[in-house]
């Protein structure tokens, strides 16, 4: 009986170790893919904030330079 109990424990331990190894491999693969995607698509928060600020400055500058058109002008787009 002792040898059978020992084998059961060893098999269960082996399966757990195998599952843990698969999980570690999957996690490493996922991290590798995430790193590649970050370099391909990602921008830092500072870059996004800077770009948004530049866009709003450009819009304000454009709006400030806009000329008023007379209301009877047929080329006015309203």
N, C-alpha and C positions, 0 to 999 in steps of 0.2 A: 504494500500500500504506500509506503514512503516514496518509492521511486515514481509512482504515478502522480502523487501530489507534487513532487518536485518538478516533474515534466510540465504539469499544468501551470505552475507558477512561472516556469521558464518560458513557456509558450506565450503566456499573457504578457510577460515582461518584454519578450521579443516583439510582439505585436505593438505594444505601446512605444517601444523604441523605434520601430519602423514607421509608425504613424507620426511620431515626433520628427523623425528625419524628413519625411515627406512634407510636413508643415514647414520646417525650416527651409527646405529647398524651394517650396512655393513662395514663401515670404521673401526669400532672397531674389527670386525671379521677378516678383512683383515690384520690389524695391529697385531692381535694375531697370525695369520697364518705366517706372515712375521717374527715375533720374533721367532717362533718355527723353521722356516727354517734357520734363521741366526744361531741359536744354533746348528742345525743339520749339515748344509753344509758350513756355512760361516767361513772364516778366515779373520783376519784383514790384512790391507795393509802391516803392518810391518812383519807379519808372511810370507806373500807371497814373500816379498822382501828378507827376510832372507833365505827362502828356495831356491830362485833363486840364491842368492849369494853362498850358499853352493853347489848347483849343478855345478855352473861355476868353483868354486874352485876344486871340485872333478874331473871335466873334465880336467882342466889344469894339475892337479897332475897326472892323468892317462896318458895324452898326453906326459908329461915330462918323465914319466917312460917307455914309449913305446920303444922297441928295434927295431932298423933298421934291416930288413931282406935283405939278398943278393938278387939281381934281378933274379938270376938263381934258386932260391929256389922254388920248386913246391908248397910248403905249404903257400907261400905268397898269401894273398888274395887281389887281385887287379882287 
